[in-house]
Amino acid sequence: MAPSDTTRRLVITGMGAVTNLGHDAGATWQAMREGRSGITTIEDGAFNRFGEFDWRVKIAGQVRDWDPAASGALERRDFRRFDRCTMLGLTAAVEAIQASGIDFSNEDLDRCGVVVGSGIGGIGTIEEMLAVLIERGPERISPHTVPRLMVNATAGNISIRYGLRGPSSAHATACASSGHAFGDAMQYLRKGETDVMVVGGCEAAITPLCIGAFSTMRALSMRNDEPERASRPFDKLRDGFVLAEGAAFCVVETLEHARARGAQILAELVGYGNSSDAAHITAPDEEGRGAASSMRKAMADAGITPEQIDYVNAHGTSTPIGDDAEVAAVLHVFGDHARKSSGGRLLMSSTKSMHGHALGASGAVEMIACVNAVRYGVIPPTINLDHPDESFDIDLVPHEARERPVRYAMNNTFGFGGHNVTLIVGRYSE
């Protein structure tokens, strides 16, 4: 295998999404620009049965009023074969591929691959089939159970749909999953092993077990009376994250390949870094040392300085300790470039204030924000930042989007287990 060539330029040519902000990438971005919340009171699903108990947490970022067959990516018969996680992911991937304009019938399919990130995968199927087992017995378990619940199911189904015979894999590194997926895709492309990668993340974890488990950890916001105001990263009154579902995908290819087929180029994918806190299974390193290392590695990989980063899309989950650690890391890495008190020009926001925390899909959803920030010079806001923590000496873009040219945008995703991933996208120029 050839060594990685960091001079090989990589570009993003298509994006797709299904989120609680919108059922495609364009609608998701428009909601981010407008600062609209997608957090609501949980609606009961066919197998969720949320109403049976007195739930401490009653809010989430559900994808509502979504018909999986409406986009044409799925047929009604697929509903029995796929978990909701895969249906979300496959729909977003099909949109990204169609938006890129690529025709795989004209491609060397051995040089086209897929990498997908998901923290939990088909958890809905697991819960559903466990109920069937208990209530109706083992013979009534669906034969589709295993291929539905696998974390790699989405990657496999994308590759099958398009006949992609290149590298195909899945990452399950909690909330850093789709960040690692992008990093892997970059390595395949840089090594010259592939020309095109379909990469992203999906999650459908708004289920009784997940809501209950995160709730007993005291990780979730309990602002049930004001769902749209519950996710409030960097605000002094933050009380936990809001669990969300969704999917987002990009088509990433080498610049040479994109130019050869006359593709529209949305942004350039220039840097990747990852690290481990090696501190605690759920809590981040309080000083943000692992996160800082990830950011430095990504900038070194991109060959740029901190002063060239104009925007950071923060992991910013709205947990007290997590937000503290990330701010500490950013201030340590960027110094006066980040400090408002020193006239720093760095802008940082958390779009999770609008769409909540989609676990392993979050990094991919936030890639939509980063790509569009460099394309349009619009930085989405951190909504609900009503009582900013005075110790956070960074411009956190409160309440309303900001217009400013963005050369490079940084995307941070940090996960349970101490996993840290940083990606950097840049404005494309010849």
Secondary structure, 3 states (H helix, E strand, C coil): CCCCCCCCCEEEEEEEEEECCECCHHHHHHHHHHCCCCCEECCCCCCCCHHHCCCCCCEEECCCCCCCCCCCCCCCCHHHHCCHHHHHHHHHHHHHHHHHCCCHHHCCHHHEEEEEECCCCCHHHHHHHHHHHHHHCHHHCCCCHHHHHCCCHHHHHHHHHHCCCCCEEEECCHHHHHHHHHHHHHHHHHCCCCCEEEEEEEECCCCHHHHHHHHHCCCECCCCCCHHHCCCCCECCCCCECEECEEEEEEEEEHHHHHHCCCCCCEEEEEEEEEECCCCCCCCCCCCHHHHHHHHHHHHHHCCCHHHEEEEECCCCCCHHHHHHHHHHHHHHHHHHCCHHHCCCCEEECCHHHHCECHHHHHHHHHHHHHHHHHHCEECCECCCCCECCCCCCECCECCCEECCCCEEEEEEEECCCEEEEEEEECCCC
